Amino acid sequence: TADRIDREELCAQTAPCLVSFNILIEDKLNLYPIEVEIVDINDNTPRFFREELEVKILENAVPSSRFPLMEVYDLDVGMNSLQGFRLSENSHFSVDVWSEANRPKYPELVLERA
């Protein structure tokens, strides 16, 4: 190929990404079917759907209360997709993530203690 192949452009979130074509061998005039699997590289950064989010939490909120954060989407698939979230060390909050395979991830801020 003369150009860069972009897996996400060809197959989006479909796995595996298979491209089929035929090769013509001129000296024998034979046509050979070929199937190539395009594998993903980590070439996309995760995208947040908003740049900032303000979360308001009441002082008397009950521990284990959950506060939805913004969804995040990564065009890469498999091992190259967004693997998780990390919150700076904090005894009051944790982050839990709800997701389905190859779909946006929905992180929630969880109140651990008052």
VOGU-3710 file (C-alpha; in Angstrom, 3 decimals, decimal comma):
1> tadridreel> 0,000/0,000/0,000  1,207/3,472/-0,784  -0,758/5,180/1,979  -1,382/4,699/5,655  -4,281/2,350/6,415  -6,650/3,649/9,094  -8,401/0,723/10,741  -11,123/2,905/12,258  -11,891/4,436/8,865  -12,246/1,005/7,250
11> caqtapclvs> -14,036/-0,958/9,965  -15,050/1,431/12,766  -15,632/-0,676/15,901  -16,075/-3,993/14,072  -13,682/-6,747/15,108  -11,973/-8,391/13,373  -11,303/-5,934/10,543  -10,941/-7,998/7,372  -10,279/-6,595/3,910  -10,760/-8,878/0,909
21> fniliedkln> -9,404/-8,288/-2,586  -7,965/-10,140/-5,580  -4,401/-10,126/-6,880  -3,707/-10,682/-10,552  -0,383/-12,338/-11,363  0,342/-11,012/-14,842  2,840/-13,561/-16,125  0,417/-16,460/-15,422  -2,834/-14,469/-15,641  -4,040/-16,066/-12,435
31> lypieveivd> -6,385/-14,320/-10,023  -5,790/-15,022/-6,307  -8,282/-14,049/-3,593  -6,595/-12,437/-0,581  -7,958/-11,564/2,847  -5,963/-9,252/5,132  -6,728/-8,545/8,775  -6,071/-4,928/9,735  -5,012/-4,720/13,369  -5,440/-1,676/15,564
41> indntprffr> -2,697/0,586/16,857  -3,165/3,115/19,623  -3,541/6,128/17,323  -6,600/7,802/18,868  -6,879/9,590/22,172  -9,990/9,092/24,307  -12,544/11,869/23,807  -14,642/13,446/26,488  -17,899/14,816/25,148  -17,468/17,990/27,193
51> eelevkilen> -14,324/19,808/28,239  -15,482/20,610/31,783  -18,026/19,265/34,221  -19,188/20,778/37,489  -20,529/18,305/40,043  -22,550/19,675/42,958  -22,760/17,424/45,999  -24,832/18,221/49,078  -23,010/18,204/52,407  -25,382/15,579/53,768
61> avpssrfplm> -25,042/13,211/50,777  -25,071/9,562/51,837  -21,900/7,501/51,350  -22,154/5,288/48,242  -24,057/8,067/46,432  -23,165/8,139/42,746  -22,679/11,169/40,542  -22,494/10,636/36,769  -19,511/12,136/35,030  -19,226/12,761/31,305
71> evydldvgmn> -19,068/9,805/28,947  -15,797/9,026/27,207  -15,317/7,412/23,822  -12,187/5,927/22,268  -12,140/5,031/18,561  -9,452/2,398/19,140  -10,578/-1,151/19,910  -9,415/-3,993/22,137  -6,199/-3,466/24,099  -5,738/-0,027/22,543
81> slqgfrlsen> -9,080/1,340/23,693  -9,645/3,186/26,932  -8,923/0,692/29,713  -10,006/2,586/32,810  -10,060/5,725/34,906  -7,934/6,788/37,811  -8,707/9,341/40,481  -5,922/11,085/42,381  -5,491/9,498/45,799  -8,544/10,471/47,795
91> shfsvdvwse> -10,284/8,843/50,760  -13,614/10,573/50,072  -14,253/9,554/46,464  -13,675/6,715/44,023  -14,529/6,242/40,364  -16,667/3,409/39,017  -17,160/2,831/35,296  -20,167/1,375/33,507  -19,556/0,245/29,954  -20,346/-2,225/27,201
101> anrpkypelv> -17,786/-3,630/24,782  -16,696/-1,082/22,163  -19,116/1,564/23,433  -18,641/4,833/25,303  -17,658/4,427/28,940  -19,743/6,107/31,632  -17,706/6,964/34,725  -19,409/7,783/38,011  -17,958/9,566/41,020  -18,775/7,527/44,121
111> lera> -18,904/9,136/47,556  -16,966/6,809/49,861  -17,384/8,723/53,114  -18,989/11,928/54,342
//
